[in-house]
Every structure is written in structure tokens, then in C-alpha cells.
Amino acid sequence: MVWPLKPRFRKQIARIEVTGAIAGGTRKHLLEALKTVEERKFPALLLRIDSPGGTVGDSQEIYSALKRLRDKVKIVASFGNISASGGVYIGMGAEHIVANPGTITGSIGVILRGNNLERLLDKVGVSFKVIKSGPYKDILAFDRELTEPEQEILQALIDTSYQQFVETVAEARHLSVETVKTFADGRVFTGQQALTLGLIDRLGTEEDARRWAAELAGLDPEKTQCFTLEERKGLVNRLLPGRGQASWSQSPIAAAGLSWLEFEMGTSGLPLWLYRP
């Protein structure tokens, strides 16, 4: 959708919020929102990230879009309660990063998980007959163990994805690849530790990040307001807010659990930049 250009946007800061696991829906919303920021000619963007990460490809597309936008818009990222793994990766698309002292961040690395149900299937008497074009066509099949050659293939895939992550962080934070690798082993940090490592620029709140973005754009931080670009919902979802959501007695915990289950099932076998304790 093309939004009409209005001069008033040039005196406001755009705000985009990234919450939850990063997957296809997140990518689609963010790419549309970033396009709107460019079309409306906002001078600055406040990117609020509260995410444990997610799929590699979606994170890379978001990062690339942010990096392109940086040529026209000042971008400051604000890390919330958690901004880890893929959340860190998209944060590298911002010029500057602010985090709370207690923010959970880091977890730079890659994980790939498959489901092995071989023993369960044996118990219930279920087996599969597979005809394939090559020995690795059913790699990570859920009805058998991985072979040693398959493990080597997947490890090479993970190593390549890991190297891409490390190089992106090194470039964005003006660090050497060797330096990044000293702490890019999957561990998590507080915001305070991340500052010492050079992973972020400042400690502060989202409000501090907003003020910084305003200053970078040459605006008065006391008077400049944020214009939040939210994901547009369909007409039915706007009229019936509960439609399409988990409704185990409207329990937010149950809804979150169902959302995670859906994410886990949908990304089984995919390399992930994800932190989940």
C-alpha cells in the first residue's frame, strides 16, 4: 500500500516494534513498514526490538532492508527485555543501539533441530517406505537417526550461517571477526556486558533512544513525537479481536504456548538464529 506523503511526517519519528519470534509474518510486516517510512520521508526511525530471534532468511531480509534505509533515515534501535540471536542480527541494521542494563542479548550463533520419533513410531507399529533420488534427500527425516555423513553436511551448513552472522556483527560494530568470535559462542549477556563488548552503544531506555533519534535528525527531542507503524489487521480481526487467537479460557500463557508450538513445528529442520532457554 502506498501512503500519501504529508509534510508533518518530516517532523516526527517513525517507530516500529519487533516482538516475538521472527518468521515470515514478522518479515512481511516489517518490510512493508520500512517502505512506508521511506515513502513518508520520516527523518528518523526508532526500532524497538523485543525478540529472541527466529529464522535466518527472514532476519537477513529485515537487516538488508534496514541497511538500505540507513542512507535516507537515521535509525536507532532500542533493545527491550530480550533482543537475542536474530534480534541482535536485525539490530545490526541500525546506526546506533541502546539497551537497558538488564536487557538479555547476545546468543550469537545458529541452531538447527529436527524431531526424531523413531522409537515412538516403532512402539505404535508405524513405518515409512521412502523412495528418493539421492542419499540425502530425506535428511532430518523424523523417523530415523541422522547418519554421520548427514551430520557433517548439516554442520557445514550451520558453520556457513554462523560465519555470516559473525561477519555482519563485525562490520556493523566496527570490530574484527576474531574479536566477535571470542564472545559469539551462543552465550547471552546483559545490556551492561554488551556495552563492554561493543555490541551496543549506550545504556538507556526506549525514551532515551527516542531522544537520540530526534537529535540525530536535527529535531527537538522535547517536542518530537513518535508515529508508530503497526501491523494492519483485516476487517474481521478488527471487529472480532479474539478471532484467530488461541482461546484456552483466553489464557495468555496458553496462547503464547500455542504460538511457540506453531513456530517450532513450522521451522523444524530450518537453521535458526534463536535463543530459547
Residue pairs with C-beta under 8 A, 6 or more apart in sequence:
1 32
1 36
2 39
3 36
3 39
3 40
5 39
5 40
5 41
6 40
9 40
9 41
9 42
9 227
10 41
10 42
10 43
11 43
11 219
11 224
12 42
12 224
12 225
12 226
12 227
13 42
13 43
13 44
13 45
13 46
13 210
13 213
13 214
13 217
13 219
13 224
13 225
13 226
13 227
14 33
14 36
14 37
14 40
14 42
14 44
14 45
14 46
14 73
14 226
14 227
14 229
15 45
15 46
15 47
15 48
15 210
15 226
15 227
15 228
15 229
16 30
16 33
16 34
16 37
16 45
16 46
16 47
16 48
16 228
16 229
17 48
17 50
17 228
17 230
18 26
18 30
18 47
18 48
18 49
18 50
18 51
18 87
18 90
19 50
19 51
20 26
20 50
20 51
20 259
21 51
21 52
21 53
21 54
21 259
21 260
21 263
21 274
22 51
22 53
22 54
22 55
22 58
22 59
22 62
22 86
22 87
22 90
23 54
23 55
23 58
23 263
23 266
23 267
24 55
24 58
26 51
26 54
26 58
26 62
27 58
27 61
27 62
29 231
30 62
30 65
31 61
31 62
31 65
33 229
33 231
34 45
34 65
34 66
34 69
36 229
37 45
37 69
37 73
37 229
38 69
38 72
38 73
42 73
42 227
43 73
43 74
43 217
43 218
43 219
44 73
44 74
44 75
44 76
44 213
44 214
44 216
44 217
44 219
45 69
45 73
45 74
45 75
45 76
45 213
46 76
46 78
46 206
46 209
46 210
46 213
46 226
47 66
47 75
47 76
47 77
47 78
47 90
47 91
47 93
47 94
48 77
48 78
48 80
48 206
48 209
49 77
49 78
49 79
49 80
49 83
49 87
49 90
49 91
50 79
50 80
50 81
50 82
50 83
50 87
51 82
51 83
51 84
51 86
51 87
51 90
52 82
52 84
52 85
52 86
52 87
52 107
52 274
52 275
52 276
53 59
53 84
53 85
53 86
53 87
53 88
53 89
53 107
53 272
53 273
53 274
53 275
54 85
54 86
54 263
54 267
54 272
54 273
54 274
55 86
55 267
55 270
55 272
55 273
56 86
56 110
56 161
56 270
56 271
56 272
56 273
58 86
59 86
59 89
59 90
59 273
60 89
60 164
62 90
62 93
63 89
63 90
63 92
63 93
63 168
64 93
65 93
66 75
66 90
66 93
66 94
67 93
69 75
69 93
70 93
70 94
70 95
74 95
74 213
74 216
74 217
75 93
75 94
75 95
75 96
75 213
76 94
76 95
76 96
76 97
76 98
76 209
76 210
76 212
76 213
76 216
77 83
77 91
77 93
77 94
77 96
77 97
77 98
77 209
78 97
78 98
78 99
78 205
78 206
78 209
78 210
79 87
79 91
79 97
79 98
79 99
79 100
79 103
79 105
79 191
79 200
80 100
80 103
80 206
81 100
81 103
81 104
82 103
82 104
82 105
82 275
83 91
83 99
83 103
83 104
83 105
84 104
84 105
84 106
84 107
84 188
84 275
85 107
85 108
85 109
85 272
85 273
85 274
85 275
86 272
86 273
86 274
87 105
88 105
88 106
88 107
88 108
88 169
88 199
88 273
89 165
89 168
89 169
89 273
91 97
92 168
92 169
92 171
92 172
92 173
93 172
95 216
96 201
96 202
96 212
96 216
97 199
97 200
97 201
97 202
98 200
98 201
98 202
98 203
98 204
98 205
98 206
98 208
98 209
98 212
99 105
99 191
99 194
99 195
99 200
99 202
99 203
99 204
100 191
100 203
100 204
100 205
101 190
101 191
101 192
101 203
102 190
102 191
102 192
103 190
103 191
103 194
104 188
104 189
104 190
104 275
105 188
105 189
105 190
105 191
105 194
105 199
105 200
106 183
106 187
106 188
106 189
106 193
106 194
106 199
106 275
107 186
107 187
107 188
107 274
107 275
108 165
108 166
108 169
108 180
108 183
108 184
108 185
108 186
109 162
109 165
109 184
109 185
109 186
109 273
110 158
110 161
110 162
110 165
110 271
110 272
110 273
111 158
111 271
111 272
111 274
112 154
112 157
112 158
112 269
112 270
112 271
112 272
113 268
113 269
113 272
114 140
114 141
114 142
114 146
114 268
114 269
115 142
115 268
116 142
116 143
116 144
116 145
117 142
117 143
118 142
118 143
118 144
118 145
121 127
121 143
127 143
128 141
128 143
130 138
130 141
132 138
135 149
136 149
136 150
136 153
139 146
139 150
139 153
139 154
140 146
140 150
140 154
140 268
140 269
142 268
146 154
157 271
158 271
161 271
161 273
162 184
165 184
165 273
166 177
166 180
166 181
166 184
167 177
169 175
169 180
169 184
169 199
170 176
170 177
170 179
170 180
173 180
173 198
173 199
174 198
175 198
179 198
183 189
183 197
183 199
188 275
189 197
189 199
191 200
191 203
192 203
194 200
195 201
195 202
195 203
202 208
202 212
204 212
210 221
210 224
210 226
211 221
212 221
214 220
214 221
214 224
215 221
217 224
236 243
237 243
237 244
242 250
245 255
246 254
246 255
246 258
246 259
247 255
248 254
248 255
248 258
